[in-house]
């Protein structure tokens, strides 16, 4: 009977631990996408024959309009800022944003982007390149923004950066806490449910 009670206590402790774990880490694995750029026209790292007059990007989430929130900065092979004014978010499709540019000679064009998601207000930024004309140099050089901007613009990296939410360590620590709490409760239940001495089992008196 006592063994059965101990097993029931352990089952209760396990269920409690799982409940606490999922309560603490319910959002730990829901990594937000933010409004990161997922595609563009011209395409990211693509090579095209003729320089475009406009650059358009598509984000994973709706972007908040306004240059202070979402914008594009395009640099030509010379390193000059060639985007004409601020980028505009398409109000009919807030996942798209475009800016007119002044085409330059053949070479590598750098596009730096900044966005603020209208879904969760989180910022993101990054950069990519496309090449006009015959691709030259190593593929590694083409894949990195190498132009040296001559005009000031918000700094950005080739990899999108933003607050990416809780890390896996949050889940690990929360799980450990939940397990300790559950085992503690189970141990307490086991102690409180120990059967009292019956008439056939006299209470032992400590020897002085």
Residue, then its C-alpha position, 0 to 999 in steps of 0.5 A: x500500500x505504501x509503495x502504491x502511494x509513493x508511485x502515485x506521488x511521483x506521478x503527481x510530481x511529474x504531472x506538476x513538473x510538466x505543467x510548470x514547465x509548459x507554463x514557464x516556457x510557453x513562448x520560449x520556442x515561438x521565435x518571432x520573425x519580425x519584419x526581416x527581409x525575405x526576398x527582393x527585386x532584384x533578387x538577393x545575391x542575384x546577377x542581372x544584365x541591366x541596372x534597375x530603376x527601383x529596388x523592392x523588398x518583401x518582409x516576413x511581417x507587415x512593416x510600419x510605414x515611415x522613414x523613421x521606421x522602415x527604409x532602404x538605402x541603396x549604394x552603387x558600385x562607386x559607393x555613393x548613395x543612389x536611392x532617391x528619397x525615402x522608401x515607401x511601404x505599400x499600404x495595400x501590401x505592407x510586407x513590401x517596400x520599394x525605393x527609386x534609385x539612380x542607376x550606375x555602372x555595372x558592378x556590385x550594388x549594396x542594399x541596406x534595410x531597416x524595418x519595424x514590424x507593425x505586428x509586434x513593434x520590433x525592429x530589424x535591420x540587415x543588408x544584401x547585394x546584387x550585381x549588374x553585368x558580368x559577375x567578377x571576383x569571388x562568390x564570397x565578395x559578391x555575397x557581402x556588402x563591400x561598398x563604402x558608403x559616402x553618405x551617412x546611413x544607419x549601420x547594418x550587417x549582412x545578417x538580419x539582427x533584432x531581438x530574437x526572443x528567449x533562448x533555449x537556455x530559458x527553457x532548460x532553466x525553466x524545466x529544471x526549476x519545474x522538475x525541482x518544484x514537482x519533486x519537492x511537492x511529490x516528496x512532501x505528499x509522500x511524507x504527509x501520506x505515511x500511514x499512522x501506526x495501527x493497534x497492531x503496530x505499536x509506536x516505537x519509543x526512542x531508547x534514551 
